[in-house]
């Protein structure tokens, strides 16, 4: 049965891909985005668009919506350290306003874009949802604060909610892909080297206790991620706040990513050794058993070469448009 869904931050990377998947499933989609980091052209054709802020949610949210999928957050870890107030105001304050509007209008389902940054330095590998949460940045802390807020809302007011904690999202889906400014994620940065937009890729630390000395991360294709959000809508239960990790459970090192980009693009990728970055764990890999059991989610695009190939196709498409 088709529904009507509000996608906040739907002009951004993950939000736009989820909006596209909702449309393909036959749903009505309204995208809300203030375009501070999103792109108007990223809103999928067929979705209605509101240029606005989540803090003004009471102006346009009404009982006709079946659920909200919430992606409208600032997400730059480094920036959050020097501008923590920006992250508390938008990520926490904005979500408070959004949930108040949902409460007033009777919209009682929420899927929240959370993050593995809520865990901080991992105690166990792979990380499970029951592991301690100790974020090392205001960004991670703001997302964890929202998770706590949602837990209280579900218990007190019957909200049906699912938080999805992403690990490293990558790849592209058609015309929807990754183009942050500034860019901080490894795969698009390495692709910029392949395009000649960057001279070399910096490798931050090569003496970690990993097979090749570089950090290992869990990469998940953005289309697999989007499918989890649609499954989460069906899995949401009144009065429950379900938290699920999303990852493939397999890790790839920085050097493996760089080598894969070389093979996929056919371009040499010069490397520059750089010191370790503070707070970078050696290994971050997800245990996603909860998502498999509760959502019925089975990622099907775990091949790193395939993830890189999709991202490369999108990067070339964007370059032609510029």
Secondary structure, 3 states (H helix, E strand, C coil): CCCEEEEECCCCHHHHHHHHHHHHCCCEEEEEECCCCCCHHHCCCCCEEEECCHHHHHHCCCCCCCEEEECCCCCCHHHHHHCHHHHHHHHHHHHHHHHHHHHHHCCCEEEEEEEHHHCECCCCCCECCCCCCECCCHHHHHHHHHHHHHHHHHHHHCCEEEEEEECEEECCECCECCCCCCCCCHHHHHHHHHCCCCCCEEEECCCCCCCCCCCEECEEEHHHHHHHHHHHHHHCCCCCEEEEEECCCCCEEHHHHHHHHHHHHCCCCCEEEECCCCCCCCEECECCHHHHHHHCCCCCCCCHHHHHHHHHHHHHHHHHHC
